[in-house]
C-alpha cells in the first residue's frame, strides 16, 4: 500500500469523467468510481504538493458519516472495499485501496448546500458588508465566529474547477434547481447538520459550517459527493473556542493561514509549501478523523 502522496491518478483502462480539486472520477457505466487523491486546494488554487494520508482520511470520514446518518437520507455509497470493486478496477488496487469508493450515478443538483451554525468565512465577509448572509438578515453587532441563534441554509452556485462558488439566496437556488427540490435539500441539509453537530460536539469538535451535495436517482433525492470532511466543513476545537476571532481548526485553515502570512495572491501558480506546513496539515486531518471516529488512520488502513 502506498502512503506517498498521490496527487493524480491515471488508469488507462478506465474512462476518466472529470478531475475536481481533490477527486478523480471515473465512469464505470451504471456507477462511478471516486478516487480521493492527496491534492489540497486553498482559495480555489490547487497546491502542487500533496498532503500525506489526506485521501485516505477523506474517504474514511465520509464513509463514517454516510453510515451514521443513513437514516436521514439515502446516499450514493455502494462500497469502499476494493475487493468488491468491478474487475476493470482490480489492476489498480494498490492505488485505490482506502482512498476510493464505488457510488451510484445520479443527476447532480447544481447547488452547493451550505449550512452555517456560526458566522465565519465568506458568511462573515458578507455580513460585514451587508448585515446579511445569502439574503438572510442577521442581528446587528455580531462577532466573528459567533454562534447563530439557529443554523441557516445558505446555498451557493456549483462552479467548474478554477471558478469561485458564489453565495446565493434561497430564491435564486429555487430558480436554478426548482422550488420543490430546494425545499427538500434544505430540510435534509439542516437535519444532517444538526445531527452531526450534536455528535461532534460530544467528541470535542464544533462543526461551524459544512457543505453538502445532492443528486437525483429514480426520482429520489440522495446525498452524494463527500460528507462532513475537513475539506467540506469547518471543524473547530471546542475547548479553545472563543467568539470574536478566527478559530483553531482541524481542517485546511492551517494552510490558509500560512498562505495569508506570505501574502499569497490567491491565483496560480501555487507557492512551494514548507515541509512543516505539509506535515502539520496532515496532522490536523488525522486528528479530525481520530476524534470523530475514535480510531487513528493507521487502524483503518492496517
C-alpha positions in Angstrom: 0.0 0.0 0.0 1.3 3.4 -1.0 1.5 6.2 1.6 3.5 8.5 -0.6 1.1 11.4 -1.6 -1.0 10.6 -4.7 -1.7 13.9 -6.5 -3.1 12.5 -9.7 -4.4 9.1 -10.9 -4.1 7.7 -14.4 -5.9 4.5 -15.1 -5.7 3.8 -18.9 -8.3 1.1 -18.9 -10.9 3.2 -17.1 -12.8 6.2 -18.5 -11.9 9.4 -16.7 -15.0 11.5 -16.3 -13.5 14.6 -14.6 -10.9 15.8 -12.2 -12.0 18.0 -9.3 -10.0 19.9 -6.8 -9.3 16.7 -4.9 -11.2 13.8 -6.5 -10.7 12.0 -9.8 -14.0 10.5 -11.0 -14.2 7.6 -13.4 -17.3 6.4 -15.3 -17.9 2.7 -14.8 -21.2 2.7 -16.7 -24.0 2.3 -14.2 -21.9 3.5 -11.4 -18.9 5.8 -10.7 -15.5 5.3 -9.2 -14.5 8.3 -7.0 -10.8 8.4 -6.0 -9.8 10.9 -3.3 -6.3 12.0 -4.1 -3.9 13.8 -1.7 -4.4 17.1 -3.5 -5.3 20.1 -1.5 -6.6 23.5 -2.6 -6.9 26.8 -1.0 -8.7 29.8 -2.5 -9.6 27.6 -5.4 -5.9 27.1 -6.3 -4.6 23.5 -6.2 -1.3 23.2 -4.5 1.5 21.3 -6.3 2.3 19.2 -3.3 0.1 16.6 -1.8 -0.8 16.1 1.9 0.2 12.6 3.1 -2.8 10.4 4.0 -5.4 13.0 3.1 -7.2 10.9 0.5 -7.5 8.1 3.0 -8.8 10.3 5.7 -11.4 12.0 3.4 -12.7 8.6 2.3 -12.9 7.2 5.9 -14.6 10.3 7.3 -17.2 10.4 4.5 -17.9 6.7 4.9 -18.3 7.1 8.7 -20.9 9.9 8.3 -22.7 8.2 5.4 -23.2 5.2 7.7 -24.1 7.2 10.8 -26.6 9.4 9.0 -28.1 6.8 6.6 -31.4 7.0 8.4 -31.8 10.7 7.5 -31.4 10.3 3.7 -30.2 7.7 1.2 -26.7 8.3 0.0 -24.7 7.2 -3.1 -22.2 5.0 -1.4 -22.0 1.4 -2.7 -18.6 0.1 -1.4 -15.2 1.3 -0.3 -13.8 -2.3 -0.3 -11.6 -2.7 -3.3 -12.1 -6.5 -3.1 -15.7 -5.8 -4.2 -14.8 -3.4 -7.0 -15.6 -4.3 -10.6 -13.0 -6.3 -12.5 -11.7 -3.4 -14.6 -10.6 -1.7 -11.3 -8.7 -4.6 -9.9 -5.3 -3.9 -11.6 -5.3 -0.5 -9.8 -5.9 -1.9 -6.4 -2.7 -0.7 -4.8 -3.6 2.9 -5.5 -7.4 2.6 -5.0 -7.2 0.8 -1.6 -8.6 3.0 1.2 -8.9 6.1 -0.9 -11.8 5.3 -3.3 -15.5 4.4 -3.4 -17.9 2.9 -5.9 -21.0 5.1 -5.9 -24.4 5.3 -7.7 -24.5 7.6 -10.7 -27.1 10.4 -10.3 -28.3 13.6 -11.9 -26.4 16.1 -9.9 -28.4 19.0 -8.4 -26.3 22.1 -9.3 -26.4 23.7 -5.9 -23.9 23.6 -3.1 -25.9 23.1 0.1 -24.1 25.1 2.8 -25.4 25.1 6.4 -23.9 27.6 8.8 -24.2 27.3 12.6 -21.6 30.0 13.2 -20.6 33.3 11.5 -17.3 32.6 9.7 -15.6 32.6 6.3 -17.4 34.1 3.4 -20.5 34.3 5.6 -18.6 36.7 8.0 -17.4 38.7 5.0 -20.9 39.1 3.6 -22.2 40.0 7.0 -19.7 42.8 7.4 -20.7 44.2 4.0 -24.5 43.8 4.1 -25.6 42.6 7.6 -26.9 39.5 5.7 -25.8 36.1 4.6 -27.3 34.8 1.3 -30.3 37.2 1.8 -30.8 36.2 5.4 -30.8 39.3 7.7 -28.8 38.7 10.9 -28.8 40.7 14.1 -26.5 43.8 14.3 -23.3 43.7 16.3 -22.4 40.1 15.8 -18.8 39.0 16.2 -16.7 36.8 14.0 -17.2 33.1 14.8 -20.3 33.8 16.9 -22.8 31.1 17.1 -26.1 31.8 15.3 -29.4 31.5 17.1 -30.3 28.7 14.7 -28.4 27.1 11.8 -29.1 28.7 8.5 -29.2 27.3 5.0 -27.1 29.4 2.7 -26.8 27.9 -0.8 -24.1 28.6 -3.3 -23.6 28.0 -7.0 -21.7 24.9 -8.1 -19.0 26.3 -10.3 -16.5 24.5 -12.5 -12.9 23.9 -11.4 -11.0 27.2 -11.1 -14.0 29.4 -10.5 -15.3 30.5 -7.2 -18.7 29.2 -5.9 -21.0 32.2 -5.4 -23.2 32.6 -2.4 -26.8 33.0 -3.5 -30.3 33.4 -1.9 -32.7 30.6 -1.5 -34.9 32.2 -4.1 -32.1 32.1 -6.6 -31.4 28.5 -5.8 -35.0 27.7 -6.5 -34.7 29.4 -9.9 -31.7 27.1 -10.7 -33.0 23.8 -9.2 -36.7 24.2 -8.7 -38.6 25.2 -5.6 -39.7 21.7 -4.5 -36.1 20.4 -4.9 -34.6 23.2 -2.9 -37.2 22.8 -0.2 -36.2 19.1 0.1 -32.5 19.6 0.1 -32.7 22.5 2.6 -34.7 20.3 5.1 -32.3 17.4 4.7 -29.2 19.6 4.9 -30.4 21.2 8.2 -31.3 17.9 9.7 -27.9 16.4 8.8 -26.1 19.4 10.2 -27.9 19.4 13.5 -27.4 15.7 14.0 -23.7 15.8 13.1 -23.2 19.0 15.2 -24.6 17.3 18.3 -22.5 14.2 17.7 -19.2 16.0 17.1 -19.7 18.4 20.0 -19.8 15.5 22.4 -16.4 14.5 20.9 -14.9 18.0 21.3 -15.3 19.3 17.8 -17.5 22.2 16.8 -18.8 21.9 13.2 -19.1 25.6 12.4 -20.4 25.0 8.9 -20.5 22.4 6.2 -21.2 21.9 2.5 -23.3 19.1 1.0 -24.3 18.0 -2.5 -27.3 16.0 -3.7 -28.3 14.2 -6.8 -31.5 12.6 -8.2 -31.8 8.9 -9.0 -35.2 7.2 -9.8 -36.9 10.5 -9.0 -35.5 10.4 -5.4 -33.1 13.0 -3.9 -30.0 11.3 -2.4 -26.8 12.6 -0.8 -23.7 12.4 -2.9 -20.0 13.5 -3.1 -18.3 13.8 0.3 -19.9 14.4 3.7 -18.7 16.4 6.7 -15.0 16.1 5.9 -12.3 18.7 6.8 -12.4 19.8 3.2 -16.1 20.5 3.2 -16.5 21.7 6.7 -15.0 24.0 9.4 -14.1 21.8 12.4 -13.1 23.9 15.5 -11.6 22.7 18.7 -14.5 23.1 21.2 -12.1 23.6 24.2 -10.4 26.5 22.5 -13.5 28.2 21.0 -13.9 31.9 21.7 -16.2 34.2 19.7 -14.7 37.4 18.3 -11.8 35.9 16.3 -10.8 33.2 13.9 -10.6 29.7 15.5 -8.1 27.0 15.7 -9.4 24.2 13.4 -8.9 20.7 12.3 -9.1 21.5 8.6 -7.1 23.3 5.9 -7.4 26.7 7.8 -3.8 26.0 8.9 -2.8 26.1 5.2 -4.9 29.1 4.5 -3.2 31.0 7.4 0.2 30.2 6.0 -0.8 31.5 2.6 -2.1 34.7 4.2 1.2 35.1 6.1 3.2 35.0 2.8 0.7 37.4 1.0 -0.3 34.7 -1.5 -2.3 36.4 -4.2 -4.9 33.6 -4.5 -4.0 32.9 -8.1 -1.9 30.2 -9.8 0.9 29.3 -9.7 0.8 27.8 -6.2 3.7 28.5 -3.9 6.1 25.8 -2.7 4.9 24.7 0.7 7.4 24.1 3.5 7.6 20.6 4.9 6.4 21.8 8.2 3.1 23.1 6.7 2.6 19.8 4.9 3.2 17.7 8.0 1.0 19.9 10.3 -1.8 20.0 7.8 -1.7 16.2 7.6 -1.7 16.0 11.3 -4.8 18.2 11.6 -6.7 15.9 9.2 -5.6 12.9 11.2 -6.7 14.5 14.4 -10.2 15.2 13.0 -10.6 11.5 12.0 -9.4 10.2 15.3 -11.6 12.5 17.4 -14.7 11.8 15.4 -14.4 8.0 15.0 -12.2 7.0 17.9 -9.7 5.3 15.5 -6.5 6.5 14.0 -6.0 6.4 10.3 -3.5 3.6 10.7 -6.1 1.4 12.4 -8.3 1.9 9.4 -5.7 1.1 6.8 -3.6 -1.6 8.6 
